[in-house]
Structures are given as C-alpha cells and as structure tokens.
C-alpha cells in the first residue's frame, strides 16, 4: 500500500498538475462561474418572491441544480483528463522510457489515474462552501450532501477507469477521448432510452403480465447516473421508480455494485494491456 502512494509516477503527476498555473486558474474560474450562478439564482428568487425570502422547496431546487452541475463536470471533464494519460506518453515517445523503470504496470496506471481523480476531488471540495449556502434556507440535510458526494466519487472513479483503459488500448489520444465520451453517452443517454423501452414493453404486456416485475427496466435505471441522482435528491422519485419497476432492490446498491465492477475490470484490462501493446510496437 505504501508503494502505491510513494511511486515516482504518482509524485511526478502531482507535481506537474498542481504546479501548473492553468490548474489553479481552472479552479478559480470554475468557482467564479459557480458563485455567479448561485448568487444570481438567489437574487432572482428573492426578487420574484413577495416575502423576499427563499423557501425550503426553492433551496432544494438550488441544491438539485448544483448537484447536476457537479455530475456534468464529472461526465464531461473526467474523460478529457484521463483519456490521454497513457496515449499521450505513447505519442510523445516517452512510454518506452517509463516502462523501463522499476515501476509496475499497476503503479503506472494508478499514478496516472490518481492525479486526475485527486484534481477533480479538489474541485468538488472547493465547491463545498458554495454548497453550504443551501443549509441557510433548509430543505437539505448534511447526510444527503454526504450521500451525493459519495455517489459523485463512485461515478468519478468509474469514468476515470474507463478513460485510462481506452488510453491504454488505443494509440491515439483523440480516438481514446472519442471512445470514452461515447461510453459516457451510452451510460447516460442509451441506458435512459432502454429504460423507457423496457417500461413500455412491460406496460403493453409484451413481457408478460402488466403488473409483473420489470427486471430490464430496473437494471437500465439502476446503472443510469442521472436516474440515481434524481432518486437521491427526491425520495418521491425513488418511490415512483420502485412502483414502476415493481422491484424493491435498492437502486444505490445496484449502482455501487455495477460501477465498482466496471472500475475493477477497466483497471485490470489497463494493467494487463500496458506492456503487451508495447511489445507489438516496432
């Protein structure tokens, strides 16, 4: 365990990322944009409310919008930060030198992925003071915020592992990024489409009795990040999901199991294929 956090690859990636001015300027502009959005939202609500106060329902709405912004951040920025972790080294012709060191394949993959994940976690943590504004108006509990952040971290690890896997398998960074973004499209849009199709088939009686459990609909809804986000924010959405699918297996448990397996499998593939690909290059 100690070798994972002291390997030169991880230390080098940390230094390169956190010493760069663009990293902290990116955090500054992100927080600035988030602050403008939050305070603008608050001022608009106060202008439209006769009482001049923000209700708990409006506070929940603000919390939901912030949460979706964080989810969009993970789904769209993580692939760009991880999809070129290995392929960029290959394009710069420095991967051969990296593989001749005493570092194992796991340490290389772990170091490359961890630097991007830690930077994204820094973005999430830096936005906590802005998140805390919703506690001033009620409607959101600290435990709900912790659950949301745990969900974001699980999603971040899964997306990061997918990006590292494609970066290892594919030689070009642009192709790796396209494949990773395509995977995000499948996990968000395609699963939502399959969920609607499965529900319609179950409703029309094509899968048996109309009131029978819809296993496929439950599966597609469980692995969809947006669907789980909706159930975590609004408990009524969770009740509606169970009522529609007629299956009461916790959606968060299915999400955690599925994306934990995705993370493990993608990292294993990246570790196994890192040196195999180099043997084929002449």
C-alpha positions as CSV (number, residue, x, y, z in Angstrom):
1,X,0.0,0.0,0.0
2,X,2.8,2.4,0.8
3,X,4.5,1.8,-2.6
4,X,1.3,3.0,-4.3
5,X,1.5,6.4,-2.8
6,X,5.2,6.9,-3.0
7,X,5.9,5.7,-6.6
8,X,7.7,8.3,-8.8
9,X,4.9,8.3,-11.4
10,X,2.3,9.5,-8.9
11,X,4.6,12.1,-7.4
12,X,5.6,13.4,-10.9
13,X,2.0,13.7,-12.0
14,X,1.1,15.5,-8.8
15,X,3.9,18.0,-9.3
16,X,3.1,18.6,-12.9
17,X,-0.6,19.1,-12.4
18,X,-0.6,21.1,-9.2
19,X,2.4,23.3,-10.1
20,X,0.8,24.4,-13.3
21,X,-0.9,27.8,-13.3
22,X,-3.7,26.6,-15.5
23,X,-4.8,24.1,-12.9
24,X,-5.5,26.6,-10.3
25,X,-6.8,29.2,-12.8
26,X,-9.2,26.5,-13.9
27,X,-10.4,26.0,-10.3
28,X,-10.7,29.8,-9.9
29,X,-12.9,30.2,-13.0
30,X,-15.0,27.2,-12.0
31,X,-15.7,28.6,-8.6
32,X,-16.3,32.0,-10.0
33,X,-18.9,30.7,-12.5
34,X,-20.5,28.6,-9.8
35,X,-20.7,31.6,-7.5
36,X,-22.3,33.8,-10.2
37,X,-24.8,31.0,-10.9
38,X,-25.7,30.5,-7.2
39,X,-26.0,34.2,-6.2
40,X,-27.8,35.0,-9.4
41,X,-30.3,32.3,-8.7
42,X,-30.8,33.5,-5.1
43,X,-31.2,37.2,-6.2
44,X,-33.7,36.2,-8.9
45,X,-35.8,34.2,-6.4
46,X,-35.8,37.0,-3.9
47,X,-37.0,39.4,-6.5
48,X,-39.9,37.2,-7.5
49,X,-40.9,36.3,-4.0
50,X,-43.2,38.7,-2.4
51,X,-41.9,37.9,1.1
52,X,-38.3,38.4,0.0
53,X,-37.3,35.0,1.4
54,X,-36.3,31.7,-0.1
55,X,-38.4,28.7,0.9
56,X,-37.1,25.2,1.6
57,X,-38.5,24.0,-1.7
58,X,-36.5,26.6,-3.6
59,X,-33.5,25.7,-1.6
60,X,-33.9,22.0,-2.7
61,X,-34.2,23.3,-6.3
62,X,-30.9,25.2,-5.9
63,X,-29.2,22.1,-4.4
64,X,-30.5,20.0,-7.3
65,X,-29.1,22.3,-9.9
66,X,-25.7,22.4,-8.2
67,X,-25.7,18.6,-8.0
68,X,-26.4,18.3,-11.7
69,X,-23.7,20.8,-12.5
70,X,-21.2,18.6,-10.5
71,X,-22.4,15.5,-12.3
72,X,-22.0,17.2,-15.6
73,X,-18.5,18.2,-14.5
74,X,-17.6,14.6,-13.8
75,X,-19.1,13.2,-17.0
76,X,-17.5,15.7,-19.4
77,X,-14.2,16.7,-17.7
78,X,-13.1,13.3,-16.4
79,X,-12.8,11.7,-19.8
80,X,-10.8,14.6,-21.1
81,X,-8.3,14.3,-18.2
82,X,-7.9,10.5,-18.2
83,X,-8.3,9.5,-21.8
84,X,-4.9,10.8,-22.7
85,X,-3.0,9.6,-19.7
86,X,-1.2,6.7,-21.4
87,X,-1.7,7.5,-25.1
88,X,-0.1,11.0,-24.7
89,X,3.0,9.3,-23.3
90,X,3.0,7.0,-26.3
91,X,2.6,9.9,-28.7
92,X,5.5,11.8,-27.1
93,X,7.5,8.6,-27.3
94,X,8.2,8.6,-23.5
95,X,6.2,5.5,-22.7
96,X,9.1,3.2,-23.6
97,X,11.3,5.0,-21.1
98,X,8.6,4.9,-18.4
99,X,8.2,1.1,-18.9
100,X,11.9,0.5,-18.4
101,X,11.8,1.8,-14.8
102,X,11.2,-0.4,-11.8
103,X,7.6,0.7,-11.5
104,X,5.0,-2.0,-12.1
105,X,2.2,-1.6,-14.5
106,X,-0.3,-1.1,-11.7
107,X,1.8,1.7,-10.2
108,X,1.9,3.5,-13.6
109,X,-1.8,3.2,-14.2
110,X,-2.6,4.1,-10.6
111,X,-0.3,7.2,-10.7
112,X,-1.8,8.4,-14.0
113,X,-5.4,8.0,-12.9
114,X,-4.9,9.2,-9.3
115,X,-3.6,12.6,-10.3
116,X,-6.7,13.3,-12.4
117,X,-9.1,12.0,-9.8
118,X,-7.5,14.0,-7.0
119,X,-7.7,17.2,-9.0
120,X,-11.4,16.6,-9.7
121,X,-12.0,15.8,-6.0
122,X,-10.3,19.1,-5.3
123,X,-12.9,20.8,-7.5
124,X,-15.7,19.1,-5.5
125,X,-14.2,20.1,-2.2
126,X,-13.5,23.6,-3.3
127,X,-17.2,24.0,-4.1
128,X,-18.3,22.9,-0.6
129,X,-18.6,26.5,0.8
130,X,-21.0,27.3,-2.1
131,X,-22.9,24.1,-1.5
132,X,-23.2,25.0,2.2
133,X,-25.4,28.0,1.3
134,X,-28.4,25.7,0.9
135,X,-28.2,24.9,4.6
136,X,-29.1,28.5,5.4
137,X,-32.6,28.0,3.8
138,X,-33.3,24.5,4.9
139,X,-34.7,21.5,3.0
140,X,-31.3,19.7,2.7
141,X,-29.7,17.6,5.4
142,X,-25.9,17.1,5.8
143,X,-26.4,13.4,5.4
144,X,-27.9,13.9,2.0
145,X,-24.9,16.0,0.9
146,X,-22.6,13.2,2.1
147,X,-24.5,10.6,0.1
148,X,-24.4,12.9,-3.0
149,X,-20.6,13.3,-2.7
150,X,-20.2,9.5,-2.3
151,X,-22.2,9.0,-5.4
152,X,-20.1,11.5,-7.3
153,X,-16.8,9.9,-6.2
154,X,-18.0,6.4,-7.3
155,X,-19.0,7.8,-10.7
156,X,-15.7,9.7,-11.0
157,X,-13.7,6.5,-10.3
158,X,-15.7,4.6,-12.9
159,X,-15.4,7.2,-15.6
160,X,-11.7,7.7,-14.9
161,X,-11.0,4.0,-15.1
162,X,-12.8,3.8,-18.5
163,X,-10.7,6.7,-19.8
164,X,-7.5,5.1,-18.6
165,X,-8.5,1.7,-20.2
166,X,-9.2,3.3,-23.6
167,X,-6.0,5.4,-23.3
168,X,-4.1,2.1,-22.8
169,X,-5.8,0.1,-25.6
170,X,-5.8,2.9,-28.2
171,X,-2.7,4.5,-29.5
172,X,-4.2,8.0,-30.4
173,X,-5.4,10.3,-27.7
174,X,-8.2,11.8,-29.9
175,X,-9.6,8.3,-30.6
176,X,-9.3,7.4,-26.9
177,X,-11.3,10.5,-26.0
178,X,-14.0,9.8,-28.5
179,X,-14.3,6.2,-27.2
180,X,-14.5,7.5,-23.6
181,X,-17.1,10.1,-24.4
182,X,-19.0,7.5,-26.4
183,X,-19.1,5.3,-23.3
184,X,-20.5,8.3,-21.3
185,X,-23.2,8.7,-23.9
186,X,-24.1,5.0,-23.6
187,X,-24.2,5.2,-19.8
188,X,-26.4,8.2,-19.7
189,X,-28.5,8.5,-22.9
190,X,-28.7,4.9,-24.2
191,X,-29.5,3.4,-20.8
192,X,-32.3,6.0,-20.4
193,X,-33.6,5.1,-23.8
194,X,-33.5,1.4,-23.0
195,X,-35.2,2.1,-19.6
196,X,-38.1,3.8,-21.4
197,X,-38.4,1.0,-24.0
198,X,-38.4,-1.7,-21.3
199,X,-41.1,0.1,-19.3
200,X,-43.2,0.5,-22.5
201,X,-42.8,-3.2,-23.3
202,X,-43.8,-4.2,-19.8
203,X,-46.7,-1.8,-19.8
204,X,-48.1,-3.1,-23.1
205,X,-47.8,-6.7,-21.8
206,X,-45.1,-7.9,-24.2
207,X,-43.0,-9.2,-21.3
208,X,-45.9,-11.0,-19.6
209,X,-48.4,-9.7,-17.1
210,X,-48.6,-5.9,-16.9
211,X,-48.0,-5.9,-13.2
212,X,-45.0,-8.3,-13.3
213,X,-41.6,-7.0,-12.2
214,X,-39.6,-5.3,-15.0
215,X,-36.1,-6.6,-14.4
216,X,-34.6,-5.0,-17.5
217,X,-36.2,-1.6,-16.7
218,X,-34.8,-1.8,-13.2
219,X,-31.4,-2.7,-14.5
220,X,-31.2,0.1,-17.0
221,X,-32.5,2.6,-14.5
222,X,-30.1,1.4,-11.8
223,X,-26.9,2.0,-13.9
224,X,-28.0,5.4,-15.2
225,X,-26.2,8.1,-13.2
226,X,-29.0,10.7,-13.8
227,X,-31.7,8.4,-12.6
228,X,-29.9,7.6,-9.4
229,X,-29.2,11.3,-8.9
230,X,-32.9,12.0,-9.1
231,X,-33.7,9.4,-6.6
232,X,-31.1,10.6,-4.2
233,X,-32.3,14.2,-4.4
234,X,-36.1,13.5,-4.3
235,X,-37.3,10.4,-2.2
236,X,-40.6,10.6,-4.1
237,X,-38.7,9.7,-7.3
238,X,-37.4,6.7,-5.6
239,X,-40.9,5.5,-4.6
240,X,-42.1,6.1,-8.2
241,X,-39.1,4.1,-9.6
242,X,-39.9,1.1,-7.3
243,X,-43.6,1.4,-8.2
244,X,-42.9,1.5,-11.9
245,X,-40.4,-1.4,-12.0
246,X,-42.1,-3.4,-9.2
247,X,-38.7,-4.4,-7.9
248,X,-37.6,-3.0,-4.5
249,X,-33.9,-3.9,-4.7
250,X,-32.0,-0.7,-3.6
251,X,-31.0,1.3,-6.7
252,X,-28.0,2.7,-4.9
253,X,-26.7,-0.8,-4.2
254,X,-27.1,-1.9,-7.8
255,X,-25.3,1.2,-8.9
256,X,-22.4,0.7,-6.5
257,X,-22.0,-3.0,-7.5
258,X,-22.1,-2.3,-11.2
259,X,-19.7,0.6,-11.3
260,X,-17.3,-1.0,-8.8
261,X,-17.1,-3.9,-11.2
262,X,-16.6,-1.5,-14.1
263,X,-13.8,0.2,-12.2
264,X,-12.0,-3.0,-11.3
265,X,-12.4,-4.6,-14.7
266,X,-11.2,-1.5,-16.6
267,X,-8.2,-1.1,-14.4
268,X,-7.3,-4.8,-14.7
269,X,-7.5,-4.5,-18.5
270,X,-5.3,-1.4,-18.5
271,X,-2.7,-3.0,-16.3
272,X,-2.7,-6.2,-18.4
273,X,-2.5,-4.5,-21.7
274,X,0.0,-1.7,-20.8
275,X,3.1,-3.8,-21.6
276,X,1.5,-6.1,-24.1
277,X,0.9,-3.2,-26.5
278,X,4.5,-2.1,-26.3
279,X,5.8,-5.5,-27.4
280,X,3.9,-5.1,-30.6
281,X,5.2,-1.7,-31.4
282,X,8.3,-1.6,-33.6
